[in-house]
């Protein structure tokens, strides 16, 4: 039987990737994974079973590798807290096709360039998205709070929204007109 894994995270907005990288490195965090494009697809049933349950089924593809992730409903907390089950899969495109054959469909796609750093009990990711730059901090509650403070921020700066919600809130300001949060052909 699989143990339940709880994911705890927050996002912080930064003006640029360079500013975020300098701030993260100044905390003493060490590089973990280099900058790469992540392509995410969220799936659901025609009757939106996952969204009605406030859950997410995601297939992520990056650098020829893929992962499938199930995230349960967000639980009450000062930080974003939810059950997360994730595993590596052989071919994300084939998996998406299998899900289509089973009656699921992709309802939202989003892209981001991500690089990751490690510091004590947290993983710090710099996410460059079509709607701006975010630093995502994942780990234990005390570690997240300490990293936030070291970055010169406070809990009032926490962003708990998903990238989908942030996209819906700000797409007009970024001139994005499509239904998905994707870079244009130039990668911008």
N, CA and C of each residue as an Amber inpcrd file, in Angstrom:
protein
   564
   0.8400000  -1.1870000   0.0000000   0.0000000   0.0000000   0.0000000
   0.8800000   1.2440000   0.0000000   0.5190000   2.2010000  -0.8110000
   1.2870000   3.4410000  -0.9480000   0.9820000   4.3840000   0.2040000
   2.0210000   4.9390000   0.7910000   1.8440000   5.9510000   1.8330000
   1.4020000   7.2560000   1.1790000   0.5950000   8.0120000   1.8880000
   0.1530000   9.3060000   1.3880000   1.3100000  10.2880000   1.4710000
   1.5330000  11.0020000   0.3860000   2.5630000  12.0270000   0.3380000
   1.8770000  13.3770000   0.3080000   2.2600000  14.2570000   1.2340000
   1.7040000  15.5940000   1.2510000   2.6980000  16.5690000   0.6320000
   2.2080000  17.3520000  -0.3010000   3.0100000  18.3960000  -0.9270000
   2.6560000  19.7140000  -0.2450000   3.6960000  20.4510000   0.1710000
   3.5000000  21.7630000   0.7790000   4.3530000  22.7450000  -0.0250000
   3.7170000  23.8110000  -0.5250000   4.4610000  24.7580000  -1.3560000
   3.8250000  26.1260000  -1.3350000   4.6310000  27.0920000  -1.7600000
   4.1540000  28.4580000  -2.0050000   4.8990000  28.9830000  -3.2330000
   4.3700000  30.0360000  -3.8200000   5.0460000  30.7370000  -4.9070000
   5.2810000  32.1780000  -4.4630000   6.3470000  32.7750000  -4.9910000
   6.6460000  34.1920000  -4.8080000   6.8900000  34.7820000  -6.1910000
   6.3750000  35.9630000  -6.4500000   6.5720000  36.6060000  -7.7560000
   7.8910000  37.3890000  -7.7420000   8.6330000  37.3000000  -8.8560000
   9.8630000  38.0730000  -9.0420000   9.7710000  38.8120000 -10.3690000
  10.5340000  39.9000000 -10.4930000  10.4850000  40.7090000 -11.7110000
  11.1980000  40.0620000 -12.8870000  12.2260000  39.2350000 -12.6160000
  12.9700000  38.6010000 -13.7060000  13.6140000  37.3140000 -13.2030000
  13.9760000  36.4680000 -14.1380000  14.6680000  35.2250000 -13.7800000
  16.0380000  35.5310000 -13.1820000  16.7200000  36.5470000 -13.7150000
  18.0380000  36.9080000 -13.1810000  17.9350000  37.3700000 -11.7340000
  16.9260000  38.1950000 -11.4260000  16.7180000  38.6570000 -10.0510000
  16.4220000  37.4560000  -9.1460000  15.5580000  36.5580000  -9.5940000
  15.2040000  35.3780000  -8.7960000  16.4300000  34.5000000  -8.5640000
  17.2070000  34.2470000  -9.6110000  18.4000000  33.3900000  -9.5160000
  19.4070000  33.9810000  -8.5390000  19.6660000  35.2830000  -8.6400000
  20.6010000  35.9470000  -7.7190000  20.1230000  35.8210000  -6.2790000
  18.8360000  36.0430000  -6.0530000  18.2880000  35.9650000  -4.7030000
  18.3820000  34.5380000  -4.1550000  18.0530000  33.5540000  -4.9760000
  18.0940000  32.1550000  -4.5250000  19.5350000  31.7310000  -4.2320000
  20.4650000  32.0670000  -5.1220000  21.8730000  31.6990000  -4.8900000
  22.4420000  32.3900000  -3.6590000  21.9830000  33.6170000  -3.3820000
  22.4660000  34.3530000  -2.2090000  22.0420000  33.6860000  -0.8960000
  21.0430000  32.8130000  -0.9420000  20.6110000  32.1070000   0.2750000
  21.5300000  30.9310000   0.5950000  22.4270000  30.5940000  -0.3300000
  23.2830000  29.4320000  -0.1380000  22.7190000  28.1720000  -0.7710000
  21.5960000  28.2970000  -1.4690000  21.0100000  27.1400000  -2.1540000
  21.9700000  26.6520000  -3.2330000  21.9840000  25.3500000  -3.4540000
  22.8750000  24.7660000  -4.4570000  22.0730000  24.2940000  -5.6640000
  22.6140000  24.4880000  -6.8720000  21.9090000  24.0360000  -8.0770000
  21.6320000  22.5250000  -8.0270000  20.4260000  22.1550000  -8.4190000
  19.9980000  20.7630000  -8.4080000  19.7270000  20.2680000  -9.8250000
  18.8380000  20.9590000 -10.5490000  18.5240000  20.6250000 -11.9350000
  18.5540000  21.9080000 -12.7570000  19.2010000  21.8630000 -13.9090000
  19.3410000  23.0400000 -14.7570000  18.0480000  23.4400000 -15.4450000
  18.1010000  24.5940000 -16.0780000  16.9380000  25.1710000 -16.7570000
  16.5050000  24.2590000 -17.8970000  15.2050000  23.9340000 -17.9220000
  14.6400000  23.1120000 -18.9890000  13.1650000  23.4570000 -19.1440000
  12.6300000  23.1560000 -20.3300000  11.2200000  23.4090000 -20.6150000
  10.3830000  22.2690000 -20.0600000   9.3520000  22.6150000 -19.3070000
   8.3710000  21.6360000 -18.8400000   7.0640000  21.9010000 -19.5790000
   6.4940000  20.8370000 -20.1320000   5.2120000  20.9140000 -20.8080000
   4.2240000  20.0840000 -20.0030000   3.2030000  20.7460000 -19.4680000
   2.2290000  20.0930000 -18.6070000   0.8630000  20.0490000 -19.2770000
   0.1650000  18.9310000 -19.0870000  -1.1980000  18.7710000 -19.5900000
  -2.0730000  18.2980000 -18.4370000  -3.1720000  19.0150000 -18.1890000
  -4.1380000  18.6230000 -17.1660000  -5.2800000  17.8840000 -17.8450000
  -5.6870000  16.7640000 -17.2450000  -6.7270000  15.9200000 -17.8350000
  -7.9540000  15.8720000 -16.9460000  -9.0960000  15.5840000 -17.5720000
 -10.3320000  15.4190000 -16.8240000 -11.3120000  14.6150000 -17.6650000
 -12.4160000  14.2420000 -17.0420000 -13.4980000  13.5600000 -17.7350000
 -14.3960000  14.6120000 -18.3760000 -15.2850000  14.1960000 -19.2610000
 -16.2060000  15.1480000 -19.8870000 -17.0880000  15.8490000 -18.8570000
 -17.4190000  15.1570000 -17.7650000 -18.2440000  15.7700000 -16.7230000
 -17.4040000  16.4290000 -15.6140000 -16.1110000  16.6430000 -15.8830000
 -15.1920000  17.3750000 -15.0010000 -15.1120000  16.7630000 -13.6020000
 -15.0010000  15.4500000 -13.5540000 -14.9470000  14.7420000 -12.2750000
 -13.7950000  15.2100000 -11.3850000 -12.5970000  15.3820000 -11.9700000
 -11.4520000  15.8080000 -11.1600000 -11.6280000  17.2390000 -10.6560000
 -12.0340000  18.1380000 -11.5220000 -12.2020000  19.5320000 -11.1010000
 -13.2960000  19.6680000 -10.0490000 -14.3840000  18.9010000 -10.1830000
 -15.4450000  18.9450000  -9.1680000 -14.9350000  18.4430000  -7.8270000
 -13.9890000  17.5290000  -7.8420000 -13.3800000  17.0210000  -6.6050000
 -12.2330000  17.9080000  -6.1380000 -11.9540000  18.9960000  -6.9060000
 -10.8280000  19.9040000  -6.6290000  -9.5010000  19.1630000  -6.6710000
  -9.4100000  18.2070000  -7.5920000  -8.2050000  17.3990000  -7.7660000
  -7.6370000  17.6350000  -9.1580000  -6.3970000  17.1750000  -9.3610000
  -5.7110000  17.3860000 -10.6250000  -5.0600000  16.0790000 -11.0680000
  -5.1880000  15.7720000 -12.3510000  -4.4270000  14.6970000 -12.9800000
  -3.5680000  15.3660000 -14.0480000  -2.2310000  15.2450000 -13.8860000
  -1.3070000  15.9690000 -14.7630000  -0.3070000  15.0040000 -15.3780000
  -0.0030000  15.2310000 -16.6550000   1.1240000  14.5690000 -17.3130000
   2.1280000  15.6640000 -17.6340000   3.3730000  15.4890000 -17.1510000
   4.4500000  16.4630000 -17.3750000   5.5130000  15.8170000 -18.2490000
   5.9360000  16.5510000 -19.2940000   7.0010000  16.0830000 -20.1700000
   8.1280000  17.1040000 -20.1560000   9.3700000  16.5940000 -19.9880000
  10.5470000  17.4560000 -20.0090000  11.7710000  16.6260000 -20.3480000
  12.5930000  17.1410000 -21.2430000  13.8550000  16.4770000 -21.6040000
  13.6820000  14.9980000 -21.9290000  12.6170000  14.6410000 -22.6390000
  12.4030000  13.2520000 -23.0170000  11.9170000  12.3590000 -21.8870000
  11.6450000  12.9350000 -20.7260000  11.1310000  12.1740000 -19.5840000
   9.7130000  12.6420000 -19.2800000   8.9320000  11.7540000 -18.6840000
   7.5550000  12.1060000 -18.3610000   7.1890000  11.6180000 -16.9730000
   6.2430000  12.3260000 -16.3600000   5.7170000  11.9530000 -15.0450000
   4.2060000  12.1100000 -15.0690000   3.5410000  11.2430000 -14.3580000
   2.1060000  11.4060000 -14.1270000   1.9280000  11.7340000 -12.6560000
   1.0700000  12.7110000 -12.3930000   0.8530000  13.1920000 -11.0320000
  -0.6330000  13.3210000 -10.7640000  -1.0580000  12.8270000  -9.6030000
  -2.4040000  13.0780000  -9.1030000  -2.2470000  13.9640000  -7.8720000
  -3.0220000  15.0460000  -7.8360000  -3.0240000  15.9370000  -6.6710000
  -4.4470000  16.0180000  -6.1400000  -4.5860000  15.7640000  -4.8390000
  -5.8890000  15.8390000  -4.1940000  -6.2830000  17.2760000  -3.8980000
  -7.4420000  17.4610000  -3.2650000  -7.9050000  18.8130000  -2.9360000
  -6.9330000  19.5310000  -2.0080000  -6.8620000  20.8510000  -2.1500000
  -6.0340000  21.6620000  -1.2620000  -6.6500000  21.6150000   0.1320000
  -5.7980000  21.3880000   1.1280000  -6.2400000  21.2880000   2.5190000
  -6.0320000  22.6330000   3.2220000  -6.8150000  22.9020000   4.2600000
  -6.6620000  24.1680000   4.9870000  -5.2430000  24.3060000   5.5510000
  -4.5930000  25.4020000   5.2330000  -3.2270000  25.6560000   5.6780000
  -2.8240000  27.0540000   5.2390000  -1.8140000  27.6280000   5.9020000
  -1.2770000  28.9250000   5.4920000  -0.4860000  28.8000000   4.1920000
  -0.1150000  27.5590000   3.8690000   0.6210000  27.2520000   2.6360000
  -0.2400000  26.2950000   1.8210000   0.0740000  26.1400000   0.5600000
  -0.6800000  25.1940000  -0.2650000  -0.2870000  23.7830000   0.1550000
  -1.2700000  23.0110000   0.6080000  -1.0240000  21.6810000   1.1460000
  -2.0240000  20.7210000   0.5240000  -1.4930000  19.6440000  -0.0880000
  -2.3860000  18.6710000  -0.7100000  -1.6800000  17.3400000  -0.8850000
  -2.4750000  16.2880000  -0.9890000  -1.9300000  14.9690000  -1.2780000
  -1.3610000  14.9740000  -2.7000000  -0.2060000  14.3260000  -2.8760000
   0.3950000  14.2210000  -4.2030000   0.9280000  12.8060000  -4.3980000
   0.5350000  12.1980000  -5.5050000   1.0410000  10.8920000  -5.9130000
   1.6600000  11.0740000  -7.2910000   2.9160000  10.6730000  -7.4590000
   3.6200000  10.9270000  -8.7160000   4.5350000   9.7570000  -9.0380000
   4.6490000   9.4560000 -10.3310000   5.5800000   8.4230000 -10.7690000
   6.0540000   8.7300000 -12.1830000   7.2180000   8.2100000 -12.5030000
   7.7920000   8.3590000 -13.8380000   7.0550000   7.4240000 -14.7890000
   6.8200000   7.8810000 -16.0110000   6.2310000   7.0430000 -17.0590000
   7.1430000   7.0820000 -18.2790000   7.0490000   6.0550000 -19.1070000
   7.9510000   5.9220000 -20.2400000   7.7620000   6.9690000 -21.3270000
   6.5430000   7.2360000 -21.7420000   6.2870000   8.1180000 -22.8770000
   5.0160000   8.9150000 -22.6030000   5.1750000  10.1850000 -22.2930000
   4.0410000  11.0290000 -21.9440000   3.0330000  11.1740000 -23.0620000
   3.5010000  11.2800000 -24.3090000   2.5820000  11.4310000 -25.4410000
   1.7150000  10.1850000 -25.5930000   2.3190000   9.0060000 -25.4310000
   1.5510000   7.7640000 -25.5110000   0.5710000   7.6820000 -24.3470000
   1.0170000   8.0770000 -23.1560000   0.1250000   8.0560000 -21.9980000
  -1.0760000   8.9690000 -22.2250000  -0.8640000  10.1500000 -22.7800000
  -1.9830000  11.0480000 -23.0810000  -2.9600000  10.3710000 -24.0380000
  -2.4340000   9.6730000 -25.0200000  -3.3000000   8.9630000 -25.9820000
  -4.0940000   7.8480000 -25.2860000  -3.4440000   7.1080000 -24.3810000
  -4.1400000   6.0650000 -23.6160000  -5.2800000   6.6890000 -22.8200000
  -5.0090000   7.8120000 -22.1550000  -6.0530000   8.4750000 -21.3770000
  -7.2120000   8.9280000 -22.2720000  -6.8950000   9.4270000 -23.4750000
  -7.9570000   9.8090000 -24.4130000  -8.8290000   8.6060000 -24.7470000
  -8.2020000   7.4640000 -24.9680000  -8.9480000   6.2410000 -25.2780000
  -9.8100000   5.8090000 -24.0950000  -9.4130000   6.1670000 -22.8870000
 -10.1790000   5.8310000 -21.6910000 -11.2480000   6.8770000 -21.3620000
 -11.3710000   7.9030000 -22.2010000 -12.4240000   8.9010000 -22.0060000
 -11.9930000  10.1790000 -21.3240000 -10.7030000  10.3360000 -21.0660000
 -10.2160000  11.5880000 -20.4940000  -9.7890000  12.5140000 -21.6300000
  -9.7530000  13.8030000 -21.3640000  -9.2780000  14.7630000 -22.3660000
  -8.4100000  15.8170000 -21.6750000  -7.5010000  16.3930000 -22.4440000
  -6.6820000  17.4950000 -21.9420000  -7.5460000  18.7550000 -21.9710000
  -7.6550000  19.4040000 -20.8220000  -8.4680000  20.6230000 -20.7620000
  -7.6290000  21.8830000 -20.5520000  -6.3560000  21.7070000 -20.1910000
  -5.4780000  22.8750000 -20.0450000  -4.0420000  22.4230000 -20.2090000
  -3.2840000  23.2130000 -20.9890000  -1.8520000  22.9800000 -21.1710000
  -1.1100000  24.2320000 -20.7130000   0.0650000  23.9970000 -20.1350000
   0.8920000  25.1410000 -19.7790000   2.3610000  24.7530000 -19.8440000
   3.1710000  25.7780000 -20.1280000   4.6120000  25.5900000 -20.2570000
   5.3260000  26.5330000 -19.3000000   6.5100000  26.0750000 -18.8970000
   7.3810000  26.9410000 -18.1080000   8.8020000  26.4350000 -18.2410000
   9.7410000  27.3580000 -18.1410000  11.1480000  26.9870000 -18.0170000
  11.4290000  26.9370000 -16.5250000  11.9880000  25.8180000 -16.0650000
  12.2250000  25.6320000 -14.6380000  13.6750000  25.2490000 -14.3920000
  14.2450000  25.8300000 -13.3370000  15.5170000  25.3520000 -12.8000000
  15.3310000  25.2050000 -11.3000000  16.0240000  24.2010000 -10.7150000
  15.7900000  23.8810000  -9.3160000  17.0740000  23.9230000  -8.4960000
  16.8690000  24.2780000  -7.2270000  17.9460000  24.4030000  -6.2630000
  17.5300000  23.6840000  -4.9850000  18.5120000  23.2440000  -4.2030000
  18.2360000  22.6030000  -2.9170000  18.8260000  23.4520000  -1.8020000
  18.0930000  23.5420000  -0.6930000  18.5880000  24.2430000   0.4940000
  17.9220000  23.6230000   1.7090000  18.7210000  22.9720000   2.5370000
  18.2320000  22.2860000   3.7300000  17.0640000  21.3860000   3.3620000
  15.8530000  21.6190000   3.9200000  14.7510000  20.6980000   3.6170000
  13.7720000  21.2360000   2.5770000  14.2270000  22.1830000   1.7490000
  13.3380000  22.7020000   0.7070000  13.9780000  22.5630000  -0.6770000
  13.1040000  22.4780000  -1.6660000  13.4900000  22.5760000  -3.0670000
  12.9520000  23.9160000  -3.5570000  13.8080000  24.6810000  -4.1860000
  13.4420000  26.0010000  -4.6830000  13.5180000  25.9570000  -6.2050000
  12.3950000  26.2760000  -6.8520000  12.3380000  26.2700000  -8.3070000
  12.1270000  27.6950000  -8.8030000  12.8590000  28.0470000  -9.8530000
  12.6080000  29.3080000 -10.5520000  11.8400000  28.9410000 -11.8050000
  10.6220000  29.4490000 -11.9010000   9.7390000  29.1600000 -13.0250000
   9.5570000  30.4060000 -13.8740000  10.0090000  30.3280000 -15.1170000
   9.7760000  31.3900000 -16.0910000   8.5610000  30.9650000 -16.9010000
   7.4680000  31.7250000 -16.7830000   6.2160000  31.3800000 -17.4470000
   5.8070000  32.4950000 -18.4030000   4.8400000  32.2360000 -19.2700000
   4.3340000  33.3090000 -20.1290000   3.6660000  34.4470000 -19.3560000
   3.3980000  34.2530000 -18.0540000   2.7640000  35.3000000 -17.2420000
   3.6840000  35.8210000 -16.1430000   4.9880000  35.6030000 -16.3010000
   5.9300000  36.1430000 -15.3410000   6.8080000  35.0820000 -14.7020000
   7.6430000  35.5540000 -13.7800000   8.6170000  34.6950000 -13.1060000
   8.1700000  34.4680000 -11.6710000   8.2370000  33.2020000 -11.2630000
   7.8480000  32.8120000  -9.9140000   8.9330000  31.9430000  -9.3080000
   9.1270000  32.0950000  -8.0140000   9.9660000  31.1700000  -7.2560000
   9.0060000  30.3040000  -6.4600000   9.0970000  28.9990000  -6.6770000
   8.2530000  28.0580000  -5.9550000   9.1160000  27.3650000  -4.9130000
   8.6500000  27.3490000  -3.6780000   9.3860000  26.7200000  -2.5800000
   8.5360000  25.5650000  -2.0680000   9.1340000  24.3770000  -2.0530000
   8.4140000  23.1770000  -1.6320000   9.2140000  22.4750000  -0.5490000
   8.5230000  22.0150000   0.4840000   9.1940000  21.2920000   1.5610000
   8.4240000  21.3970000   2.8520000   9.1370000  21.3970000   3.9740000
   8.5130000  21.5080000   5.2890000   8.0920000  22.9340000   5.5810000
   7.1170000  23.0730000   6.4500000   6.5680000  24.3940000   6.7580000
   7.6320000  25.3520000   7.2800000   8.4750000  24.8950000   8.2150000
   9.5170000  25.7690000   8.7700000  10.5550000  26.1310000   7.7140000
  10.9080000  25.1660000   6.8680000  11.8780000  25.4260000   5.8080000
  11.3680000  26.4390000   4.8010000  10.0920000  26.3170000   4.4340000
   9.4890000  27.2740000   3.4980000   9.4820000  28.6700000   4.1170000
   9.0640000  28.7620000   5.3820000   9.0210000  30.0670000   6.0590000
  10.4190000  30.6660000   6.1540000  11.4210000  29.8330000   6.4860000
  12.7960000  30.3340000   6.6030000  13.3280000  30.8010000   5.2530000
  13.0920000  30.0310000   4.2020000  13.5650000  30.4220000   2.8680000
  12.8700000  31.7000000   2.4120000  11.5720000  31.8080000   2.6750000
  10.8280000  33.0210000   2.3180000  11.4690000  34.2370000   2.9930000
  11.7550000  34.1260000   4.2900000  12.3670000  35.2350000   5.0360000
  13.7580000  35.5510000   4.4920000  14.5410000  34.5240000   4.1820000
  15.8930000  34.7300000   3.6500000  15.8420000  35.4340000   2.2910000
  14.7750000  35.1920000   1.5370000  14.5890000  35.8670000   0.2480000
  14.0460000  37.2920000   0.4220000  13.8500000  37.7140000   1.6840000
  13.3810000  39.0730000   1.9480000  11.8910000  39.2360000   1.7820000
  11.1650000  38.1490000   1.8690000   9.7140000  38.1910000   1.7120000
   9.0400000  37.7370000   2.9990000   7.7180000  37.9020000   3.0460000
   6.9350000  37.5180000   4.2170000   5.7700000  36.6270000   3.7860000
   5.0750000  36.0220000   4.7490000   3.9030000  35.2200000   4.3850000
   2.8460000  35.9970000   3.5970000   2.8040000  37.3160000   3.7290000
   1.8400000  38.1010000   2.9450000   2.1690000  38.0710000   1.4510000
   3.3930000  37.6430000   1.1050000   3.7930000  37.5280000  -0.3010000
   3.4580000  36.1550000  -0.8850000   3.0300000  35.2110000  -0.0420000
   2.7320000  33.8660000  -0.5320000   1.6610000  33.9090000  -1.6160000
   1.9160000  33.1920000  -2.6870000   0.9180000  32.9630000  -3.7250000
   0.5740000  31.4810000  -3.6440000  -0.6970000  31.1770000  -3.4220000
  -1.1410000  29.7920000  -3.2840000  -1.9120000  29.3140000  -4.5110000
  -2.1430000  30.2190000  -5.4500000  -2.8920000  29.8770000  -6.6560000
  -2.1030000  28.9410000  -7.5580000  -2.8290000  28.1570000  -8.3350000
  -2.2220000  27.3040000  -9.3570000  -1.8160000  28.1700000 -10.5430000
  -0.9780000  27.6120000 -11.4220000  -0.6310000  28.3570000 -12.6330000
  -1.8610000  28.5920000 -13.4970000  -2.8160000  27.6960000 -13.4930000
  -4.0620000  27.8920000 -14.2480000  -4.7880000  29.1310000 -13.7250000
  -4.9440000  29.2400000 -12.4040000  -5.6210000  30.4080000 -11.8170000
  -4.8580000  31.6930000 -12.1130000  -3.5410000  31.6520000 -11.9630000
  -2.7270000  32.8410000 -12.2500000  -2.8500000  33.2420000 -13.7180000
  -2.8970000  32.2560000 -14.6060000  -3.0730000  32.5140000 -16.0330000
  -4.4030000  33.2280000 -16.2840000  -5.4770000  32.7220000 -15.6960000
  -6.7890000  33.3370000 -15.9050000  -6.8320000  34.7620000 -15.3610000
  -6.1200000  35.0090000 -14.2510000  -6.1060000  36.3410000 -13.6390000
  -5.3070000  37.3530000 -14.4520000  -4.2910000  36.8850000 -15.1930000
  -3.3540000  37.8560000 -15.7840000  -3.1220000  37.7060000 -17.2800000
  -3.8260000  36.8280000 -17.9540000  -3.5130000  36.6150000 -19.3810000
  -3.7290000  37.8590000 -20.2260000  -4.7640000  38.6520000 -19.9200000
  -5.0050000  39.8620000 -20.7060000  -3.8390000  40.8330000 -20.5880000
  -3.2850000  40.9590000 -19.3770000  -2.1620000  41.8740000 -19.1510000
  -0.9260000  41.4520000 -19.9340000  -0.8160000  40.1580000 -20.2430000
   0.3390000  39.6500000 -20.9870000   0.0160000  39.4300000 -22.4600000
  -1.1760000  39.8300000 -22.8890000  -1.5500000  39.7170000 -24.2930000
  -1.7360000  38.2810000 -24.7700000  -2.0880000  37.3860000 -23.8650000
  -2.3010000  35.9810000 -24.2290000  -3.7780000  35.7790000 -24.5490000
  -4.0480000  35.2130000 -25.7010000  -5.4410000  35.0900000 -26.1290000
  -5.9340000  33.6460000 -26.1970000  -5.0460000  32.6920000 -26.2420000
  -5.4610000  31.2960000 -26.3550000  -5.9620000  30.7300000 -25.0360000
  -6.4720000  29.5060000 -25.0770000  -7.0090000  28.8740000 -23.8730000
  -5.9310000  28.2900000 -22.9590000  -4.6930000  28.2170000 -23.4510000
  -3.6080000  27.5830000 -22.7090000  -2.4880000  28.5810000 -22.4250000
  -1.6580000  28.2790000 -21.4230000  -0.5360000  29.1390000 -21.0390000
   0.7250000  28.6050000 -21.7220000   0.9200000  29.0550000 -22.9620000
   2.0090000  28.5440000 -23.7860000   2.8780000  29.6980000 -24.2730000
   4.1740000  29.3860000 -24.4630000   5.0660000  30.3580000 -25.0780000
   4.7710000  30.4250000 -26.5660000   5.1150000  31.5570000 -27.1960000
   4.9480000  31.6240000 -28.6460000   6.0740000  30.8230000 -29.3030000
   6.0900000  30.8130000 -30.6140000   7.0610000  29.9840000 -31.3480000
   8.5080000  30.3290000 -31.0450000   8.7610000  31.5400000 -30.5500000
  10.1320000  31.9480000 -30.2370000  10.5600000  31.5210000 -28.8310000
   9.6110000  30.9490000 -28.0610000   9.9290000  30.5450000 -26.6960000
   9.7480000  31.6760000 -25.6960000   9.1170000  32.7460000 -26.1030000
   8.8870000  33.9090000 -25.2190000   7.4500000  33.9480000 -24.7590000
